[in-house]
């Protein structure tokens, strides 16, 4: 299968925005796992006074997780899909949450260049045409010693976990998405995970991008070995989040 990229992928997300929340709500633990990954940023004092970037916010599930875990943080949420972002912005948010329409690689051009004390990226990197360019943009947007948490489908490399992912997609995700009229996007989801980095390969990619203190942490339930949180820091000696 040819994976969707750039404008084609953004258009597919635009079309799927109307039913996206319905489908993800059927995923056991989806929202709880996002909150768990958000906590793994480890920001002190509920994020009071800190600036957090939600990169690839979609319809706002990751934004809601950050807002719940860090009630004191100022959150900037960005996405390349206008349809998804419109859905997100319609929801009720506190005043220090703002939404910006931009691809991850063009944060500065859109006025979302930081510096940020932390960046949270959920289900983003396997959709990027050039994930290394996105990591470079993230590193540039972070303040020295700023924190990164990537919440992503990153297979362990074990055959059993790859088979589990395919079984879930083939037996549940794809039939439901097709019934909702979004089969193309969720075929992309299925195959993009299989084609992307294993968790070890992705942690190596993050290190190669110049991040330190890189660790991969598993998530519980059926997603064990399928979804991970990868946490890291931008090196630097300046005072930043948690220092």
Secondary structure by P-SEA (a helix, b strand, c coil): cccccaaaaaaaaaaacccaaaaaaaccaaaaaaaaaaaacccccccccbbbbbccccccaaaaaaaaaccccbbbbbbccaaaaaaaaaccccccbbbbbccccccccccccccccbbbbcccccccccaaaaaaaaaaaccccbbbbbbcccccccaaaaaaaaaaaaccaaaaaaaaccaaaaaaaaaaaaacccaaaaaaaaaaacccbbbbbbbcccccccbbbbbbbcccccccccc
